[in-house]
């Protein structure tokens, strides 16, 4: 949603106006997702459905942007780009999302809640995930730019914001150049040091950013998505606990409850470490609710491994889970190393077991 709002702003400054529907448009822009094969397949179907409009309107331009384009450009083997050009010969332009940038004013349909991107890209390289290819390395927006945007939103009548990034709680790791960081008001603060496996992993400014946004008069609710368990510092938990403006619904992707599968996924925690984090959150943050992402049918996921995920779900008591059947994505480590050896029917069975357990 955040990307789509800024894409609309990108075209608005070029003189375009929204059409009533796509059949009346001179330019149709498709903002894509590529996390799973199913999302990619929907793009191919949508473009095919638009071809007939080109017969009626020879000037119609079809533009594809978003994660599919980013992944195709960066995927090292070239497989995705070849496939995309072959499958989408009717497309007039493939627009990399980074060309849209943060500088364009978002065209928002909601007048109370706003999506505010704070970073773009990811440095983590989970073995199943194509996001580092679709988005590139993590780049943080300037601290003062985010604060200014939120203040501008308040002046326009907005009272709720959701901070958006592929890994929000590592925000600012690329901005930290010394022992202290200067906030927009001139105060100096120390970056929060995130430790993992007994050593310093990253310095982050995310707890400071949350704190400063909560101070802005007129802001009533602050949410954020998405965060990695291994970057969820004690300081971040404390900031959430002492600021009632911050949403008590926290999205914390688990992906699996089995240690061996987590290792193959290149997730940097064990099930016990994940559970310890959940205990901390529940102990310090009153009325906290946890949602999550889970992948079923990852290569080599045995029935026992899947049952470990079921046990984790029961122990945590997730408020909601976004469950996906594993699909191999070109260029990822899992695609290169592991055979997709769990049958589709078994993936589907596991999906429904978890969906009925958590989401019903």
N, C-alpha and C positions, 0 to 999 in steps of 0.2 A: 504493500500500500504506500509506504513512504517513497519508494522509487517511482511508482506510478504518478504520485502527486508532483514530483519534481520533473518527471518527463513531460507532464502537461505544462509545467512552467517553462520548460525548455522550448516547447513549440509556441507557447503564448507570446514570448518575447520576439518571436520571428513572425508575428502577425497572424498566426492561426487562431481560429475560434472553434470551440467544441461543436461537433455535428450532433443532430438529434439522435441519430443512430448510424451504425457503420455503413449502411447502404446509401446514405446521403453524403458520405465523407469523400474528400479528395485524397486524404492520407489516413491510412489505418495503421496504428502502432500497436504491436503485440509485445507486451512485457512478459518475459518468459521465466519459468523456474526450471531447474534441471537436476534437482536433488534426486529425483527418481525417474526411471524410464517412462512411467505412466504420464508424468507431467510433460516430458519431451514429446511423447506420441500425440498428446492433445494439440500441441503447436502445429504439427504436420497436418492434422485433421482440420484445424481452423483455417490454415492457409489455403488448403484445397477448397474449402467452402467459400473462400473469397474470390477464387479465380473467375467465377461467373460474373462477378461485379465488374471485372476489368473489361469484359465484353461490352457491357452497357456504358462504362465510363473509362475510355482509353487513358485518361489522365490519372486514374487512380494509382496511388503509390502505396505499396505494402512495405512497412518497415518492421523488422524484428530486432528487439533489443533485450536487455536483461541477462540473466545468468547463462542461458543457452549460448548466446553469442560470446560472452566472456570465456566460457569453458572451451568453446571451439577454437578461439584464438590462442588460448594458453596451453591447451592439452598437448603434451610433447610429441605424441606419435603422429598427430595430424589426422587421426581417424575421425574425430568428431567433425572437423571442418569439411572434410571430403564428404561425409555422410550428409551434413547439413546442406551443402550446396547441391548435392544430388537430389535430396528430398524436397528442397525448397527453391526450384529454379524460378518460380514466379515472384520471389521476393526482390524488391528493388534496392533495398539498403539493409545492411546488417550494422546496427548502431551499438558500439561498445558502451556500456552503462557509465564508464568513467568519463566519457566525453560529455555526459550530462552534468556531472559535477554537483557540488554542494551550493554553488553560487546562485543557482536559479531559484526564484521564489516559488515555493510549492503552491499548487492550486488545490486548496482544501475544500472538501464538501461538508465536513463537520465544522461547526462553529464553537464547539466546547472542548473537544479533544484533538490533539495534534501529535503526529508522529515526528520525532526529531532524531535524525541520524547523527550519531556521535563518532562513528568510525566505519570504515569499509575494508573488507578483506579479512583474511584469517591466516595465521602462521602455524596452526597446530597440526595439520596433515593427518587427521584421523584416516585410517586406511580405506574406509568405505566412501569418503566424502570428496566430492568434486568442487566444493566451494573455494578452496585455495586456487583452483584453476579458473573458476568462473568469476572470482572477485579479485584475485591477486593477493599480494601480501597486505597485512593489516596496516592501515594508515588512519591515524586519529585526526579528527577535525580540531582546529585550535580551540582551546578552552574558552577564550573570550568570545569567540564566534558563536559557540553553543549558548553561552549565557545571554548574549545579545539577542539571539533568535527567540529564546524563551521569554525574555522581557518584551520583545516586540509582539509576541503572541498574546501576552497578558493585556497589552494595550489594545489589542484587537478583540478582546473579550474571551479569550481562551483561558480555561482554568485547570485543564488536565493535559499532561504530556506523557508520552511513552518514548523513552530513549532507546534507540535501535542500533544494533551492531551485530556482527557475526559472533563476537565474544566481548560483550560490553565490559566485563570486569577486568579485562586487560587494557582498557582504554588508557591512553597516555603513555604507554611504555616507550613509544617512539618519540615522545615529546620531552621526556626527562633527559636533561643533559648534564645535570650536576646534583649535588646532595640536596639542594632546595629548589622548589618550583614557585615561581611568582604568580599569584592569582591576579585576576583583572583589577582588584581593588588595591594592589600593591603589597599585600601581605605575602610572606614567604612561608611555605609549608614543606614538610618532608614527604616525598612520595611514599606510598605504602609498599613495603617489600613483601611480595608473595613468595613463600617458600614451598618447595615441593621436593620430596625425596631427600630431605635434610639439607638442601642447598637453596640459595637464592635463585628463583626462576625469573621473575620480572619485577620492575617497579611499576606501580599503577597509580593513576590519579582518579580512578573511578569513585572511590569513597568521598574524596574531596568534591568532585563534580556533583554527586548526589546531594551532599550537604549544602553546597552553594545554591543549587536549584531550589531546594526546600526553603531557603531564606527569601526567595523572591515573593513579595506580597502579591496576592492574587492567584498564586498557584495552590490548588487544593489537593491535587493528587499527582504523584509521580510514579510511573511504572517503568520497567525496563525488560528488554529481551534481546538476545539470549545470553546465558552465562554458562561458563564451564565449571564443573565442580572443583577442579584442581586450582582454579584461580579465585575461589570464593574465600577471601581472607576473613580472619576474625574481626579486623577493623571494619570491613564491609558489613558484617552482621551487626556490629555495634551501631553503625550509622543508621541502618534500617530500624533497629530496635528503638532508638531514641527520637526518630522522626516519624510521627504518625501520618504525615502526608504520603509517605512511601507505601506503595501497594503491598498488602500482606499476601498477595498471590504471587508466588515466586516460581518461575519456570526453570527447572534444573535437569537438563537431559541426563538420563542414566544410560540409555542405549542397551544395556544388558545387566543382568544380575549374576553373571558367571565370570569368574576371574580369568579363565583361559580365553574366553571370547573377548573380554575387555582388552586383554593383552594383544590379541590378533587385530582388534579394532584400533590399536594404538591410542587407547584411552588411558590417561595417566593416573589411574586410581584403581583400587580394589573395591569389591562390594562392601567390605568392612569400613573402608575409608569413606565411601559414599554414605553409608549408614551413620557413621560418626558425625558427618556434616549435617545430616538431617536432624540428629539429636540436638546438636548445637542450635540449629535454626529454631526448632520447636521449643527449646528451653529458653532462649533469649527473646524471641519475637512472639508476642502474644497473638493468638488466633492466626498464625501463619498457615497457609495452604500451599501445597507443592504440586505443580504439574510437571510433566516430563515428556521426553521422547524415548521411544523404544523401537529397536529394529529386531524383527523376528526372522529366523531362517538365514542368519549370517553363515557363511561357509564354515563347515565343521561344527555347527551348533547341534549337538546331540540332544536327545530328549531330556537327559539329565541336566544339561546346560540350560535348556529352556525352562525346566522346572525351577532352577535356581533364580531365574528372572521372575517367575510366578511368586516364589517365596519373597523376593525383594519387594515386589508390589504389595504383597500382604503386610509386610513389616512396615513399609513407609506409609501406606494408606494414601496413595496419590489422589488428588482431587480430580485430575484429568490426565489422560495420556494420549499423545499423538503417536499412534502405532503404525509402523511401515513394514511391509515385507521387503526384505533385502533385494535390491536389484543392482547388478554390477554396472559401474560407470567407467567408461574408458579413461585411462590415464591414472586412475587411483591405484594405490598399492595392492588393495584386495583384488582388483581386476587383473593385475599382473601376476599375483602370487597364488591366489586361491581359486579352486574350481567352485562354481556355483552349484554345490552338490545337495542342497536341500530341495526336494521336489516342491513344485508350486502348491500342490494340494496340501502338503504338510505345513508350508508357510501359512496358507490360508487358515488351516485348522488352529495353528498357534495364535494367529492374529485374533481370531474370534474368542479364543479362551481368555486372552488378556483384555480384549475389548469388553467382554461380558463381565469380567472381574472388576475393571476399573471404571469404565464409562457408562455402565447401565445403572 
